[in-house]
Amino acid sequence: MSPESVRFAVLGPVRVRRGDTELEQGAPQERAFLALLLVRAGQPVSMDEIVDTLWGADPPPSAVNVVRRHVGSLRRLLEPGLPARAEGRLLLRDAGGYRLLTEGDSLDLIRFRALRDAGRRTAPESPAHALGLLGEALSLWRGPVAAGLPAHTRTRPAFAAVDRERLAAVREAADAALRAGRPGTVLPELRRAAAEHPLDEPVQASLILALAATGHRSQALGVYDAVRTRLVGELGIDPGAELRGARETVLRGGPGAAGGAATAAGLPPVPAVEDVPAGFASFPVPAQLPHDIPAFTGRGGEIDEMLALSCGTVRTANTVVISAIGGMAGVGKTALAVHWAHRVADRFPDGQLYVNLRGYDPCGAVMEAGEAVRGFLDALGVPPDRIPHGVDAQAALYRSVLAGRRILVVLDNARDSDHVRPLLPGAPGCLTIVTSRDALSGLVAAHGAHALTLRPFDTAQARDLLVRRLGAARVDAEPRAADEIAGLCAGLPLALACVAARAAAHPHFPLAAVAAELREAHGSLDAFARSDATVDVGTVFSWSSRQISDEAARLFRLLALHPGPDFTLPAAAALTGLPPRRTRPLLAELTGLHLVTEHSPGRYAFHDLLRAHAGELLEERHTDAERQDARHRLYHHYLHTAHAADLLLAPHADPPPPPPAPEGVRPEPLADDDRALAWLTAEHAVLLAVVDTAAATGQERLTCQLAWSLEPFFDRRGHWHDALTVQRTALDAARRLAEPALEARGLRGLGRIEGRLGLHHLSLPRLEKALELFGRLGDDTGRAHTHRSLGWESEQRGDLPGALRHNQLALALFRALGDRAAQAGVLNSVGWYHALLGDHRQALTHCFEALTMLQDLGDRYGQAATWDSIGYAHQHLGRHPQALLAYRNALTLVRALGAPYTEADILARVGDTHHAMGDEDSARAAWTDALRLLRALDHPDAGRVGARLSGPDGQADVC
């Protein structure tokens, strides 16, 4: 066996794994010996140090012989099959002691040190990169080094030194975070370290600086006072220089406060002006801002963020500050930009410039950059005859005029980054605010712009807007109607303003009547279309959709067919019938104009009003056949990908194969069961919606196939209430098709889920009916799987002989069919029922045969279930250490697979085993974990496990 096949962890509890199997480390002293070898990280450990660590100052005469026995036990653990007295390749005799060979990523401590070293090397040039490396290093820690060992062992120098490394890494990460401007990222680690080391002045100083840098100045000073009190009271000393320095930094205004470069007014010195043409050294002070909106409301968080940015602008001598405000049409970008500009105008004494660039003007009359820059030069007092020809020359003159001045520039409604580049100041001291429906990623990338994307109002913000426009009395009198209006307007300030304007014009109209009018328009916005195009919300959305390519516009319309809460690029590609590489730029067009939003990486959505707008356009411009074809492609994208996931999660299952995928459908590639589970988890809500809409649109066969492909996922995750809904829908669809084979499959699927939920009065007759139908059809595969389900039902009723009989029948059928994957799973079930009937040795025979087959097949879920059965058999043979090791192997697998019900079931048996060993604390801990999982699943087994925790007189009851 190669050294790379064994992995070790010591940053937290000591753990040893070979592949997916966790190894039992033996008695406490053997674990301490292993931990000492690990903290030395591949270096020799002398016999004297080993003896001192294990026994302290009073070792027994046999100490060296005991260590040698530990060496032999550890070698056999790490390298099974190693001949007696053989040295092996991992635990080597070296320098009068022993050395455990650990290389590369085989030990978490080595990985931690490599990441920390890389972070320290990177910190001078790139503190942000260093912060990432140090954060990754700290994430490897799962508790104190060698957690779980006795305290007298962990205080030995070798272990204390590693704990100090962690403390130093926390401080280094804090320093990098402050320099990178991201102090909040290290606060949790700093708080934890400070709590563990309350008298460590460097750590406390780092916490004080980080708190101050994140705006918690009073907390920072409170930490200083608490540490000072403790130092004086416990050690009789005053704070040292580092701690006092941190406090003084906070009192001066926080980490990185301006020093001697600032003037008495706190402003940077004015740079020299070299390129301004002679003849106009005296400039007027422009004041071009539009009127602020008297009823402006909301956006408190965004305003605070922007005020902080503008404060930094006037205090920073060497920075050109640009803020890019993006968002969909009607979300309030201009209102926010103008309101912010008025709030900070007094900080820019040389004036304010404003221009509406009309980037999305409905008439197409976009203002070119040359026209805008010439207007700015005129406002700045440059005579027309001194303005050069050509946009580049004009922009250069504009930058020269602004040099050395503090001017606020608002560039409203830009088409894209290129539209505004000639209008950006080139010298420090100015603040530029740009608004656009475009993401303006070019400004962020090339000019360091601070990006702010506006979201629609939430319910409270929307109500505040209505109160400001209509008065508190009117809104408070009809709160439900006000909230309904907010919801129907999707929180868009422009839409809300339209509704408020109509309500204000008719002060005697109840708000409920206004909401009803909007509701009856079914999201079409027709109720509020007016002749004034500047306030017609539907027109605003149309302005945006006119700015995109024909193919992107087609995608926008087709997305109205997607039934889920969000979608991915592959799903969008399926709707269009185009390859993902061609669909990606179309989706980028839509996100760039905020017609759809990428709310999390790779997942997109659009608001209901925009969906309604897309739906109207879809009805107008696409035939029924075109809509049906797109919907058909989308459903098959999900069906074919879910079917592939099903086969990966449950190799022994029998899902009916889907029909060939329509042209233009490309299922997502899923390399293994981890990828399959990740895809199903991400698409969970979408898949439920697809099942519903497929059934509602007459796609019965597809409904059944998709529902049955989701069974392994629902089992793994314990989503049985969702599964119940889906299986009911599938059975109804199967019955509408009037095909006995599909009805039998639907009965079995629904019966299994009803059984999981404890509805045995419903599940048993369904499963018996399914078995009868499969028998009539001559479907031995269907019969075998139904026998397995009936076996589980028999177990729940306490009929263990019946459970064994059903599984033996299933095993015989699978053997006759030559289905090796299904045989392996049933072999474990047969072994399980032998164990429940008391024949534990026969159980082990079947389970080990099953385990070998499952390992050959790579079926990790089946392996987990079989390790659980093996643990149960060992437990009831009184072999408790072997039982715990088997259970631990099972838990390792099910946790990696994400199967909370199975995890809870195993944890309950782990608790039973500890109870049998007399370890009540460990028993209660395991049962408590199991109960927490079962309650989260709303599973009826929670009562059974809870009874273990509350037996007579408070004692654990495992009867």
ZIZI-V428592 format. One record per run of one state. SS is the DSSP state (2 for helix, 1 for strand, 0 for the rest). FROM is the first residue (numbers start at 0). TO is the last residue. If there is no record, write none. Layout:
ss=SS from=FROM to=TO
ss=SS from=FROM to=TO
This chain:
ss=0 from=0 to=1
ss=2 from=2 to=4
ss=1 from=5 to=8
ss=0 from=9 to=11
ss=1 from=12 to=12
ss=0 from=13 to=13
ss=1 from=14 to=17
ss=0 from=18 to=19
ss=1 from=20 to=21
ss=0 from=22 to=26
ss=2 from=27 to=38
ss=0 from=39 to=43
ss=1 from=44 to=45
ss=2 from=46 to=54
ss=0 from=55 to=61
ss=2 from=62 to=77
ss=0 from=78 to=89
ss=1 from=90 to=93
ss=0 from=94 to=95
ss=1 from=96 to=99
ss=0 from=100 to=102
ss=2 from=103 to=105
ss=1 from=106 to=106
ss=2 from=107 to=122
ss=0 from=123 to=125
ss=2 from=126 to=138
ss=0 from=139 to=145
ss=1 from=146 to=146
ss=0 from=147 to=149
ss=2 from=150 to=153
ss=0 from=154 to=155
ss=2 from=156 to=179
ss=0 from=180 to=181
ss=2 from=182 to=195
ss=0 from=196 to=199
ss=2 from=200 to=212
ss=0 from=213 to=215
ss=2 from=216 to=234
ss=0 from=235 to=239
ss=2 from=240 to=251
ss=0 from=252 to=284
ss=1 from=285 to=286
ss=0 from=287 to=298
ss=2 from=299 to=314
ss=0 from=315 to=319
ss=1 from=320 to=325
ss=0 from=326 to=331
ss=2 from=332 to=346
ss=0 from=347 to=349
ss=1 from=350 to=355
ss=0 from=356 to=367
ss=2 from=368 to=378
ss=0 from=379 to=382
ss=2 from=383 to=385
ss=0 from=386 to=389
ss=2 from=390 to=401
ss=0 from=402 to=406
ss=1 from=407 to=413
ss=0 from=414 to=415
ss=2 from=416 to=420
ss=0 from=421 to=429
ss=1 from=430 to=435
ss=0 from=436 to=439
ss=2 from=440 to=446
ss=0 from=447 to=448
ss=1 from=449 to=452
ss=0 from=453 to=457
ss=2 from=458 to=469
ss=0 from=470 to=470
ss=2 from=471 to=476
ss=0 from=477 to=477
ss=2 from=478 to=487
ss=0 from=488 to=491
ss=2 from=492 to=504
ss=0 from=505 to=509
ss=2 from=510 to=519
ss=0 from=520 to=524
ss=2 from=525 to=527
ss=0 from=528 to=531
ss=2 from=532 to=534
ss=0 from=535 to=535
ss=2 from=536 to=544
ss=0 from=545 to=548
ss=2 from=549 to=560
ss=0 from=561 to=565
ss=1 from=566 to=566
ss=0 from=567 to=567
ss=2 from=568 to=575
ss=0 from=576 to=578
ss=2 from=579 to=591
ss=0 from=592 to=595
ss=1 from=596 to=599
ss=0 from=600 to=601
ss=1 from=602 to=604
ss=0 from=605 to=606
ss=2 from=607 to=620
ss=0 from=621 to=622
ss=2 from=623 to=648
ss=0 from=649 to=671
ss=2 from=672 to=681
ss=0 from=682 to=682
ss=2 from=683 to=695
ss=0 from=696 to=698
ss=2 from=699 to=708
ss=0 from=709 to=709
ss=2 from=710 to=716
ss=0 from=717 to=718
ss=2 from=719 to=736
ss=0 from=737 to=738
ss=2 from=739 to=755
ss=0 from=756 to=758
ss=2 from=759 to=776
ss=0 from=777 to=778
ss=2 from=779 to=795
ss=0 from=796 to=798
ss=2 from=799 to=816
ss=0 from=817 to=818
ss=2 from=819 to=835
ss=0 from=836 to=838
ss=2 from=839 to=856
ss=0 from=857 to=858
ss=2 from=859 to=875
ss=0 from=876 to=878
ss=2 from=879 to=896
ss=0 from=897 to=898
ss=2 from=899 to=915
ss=0 from=916 to=918
ss=2 from=919 to=936
ss=0 from=937 to=939
ss=2 from=940 to=948
ss=0 from=949 to=950
ss=2 from=951 to=953
ss=0 from=954 to=958
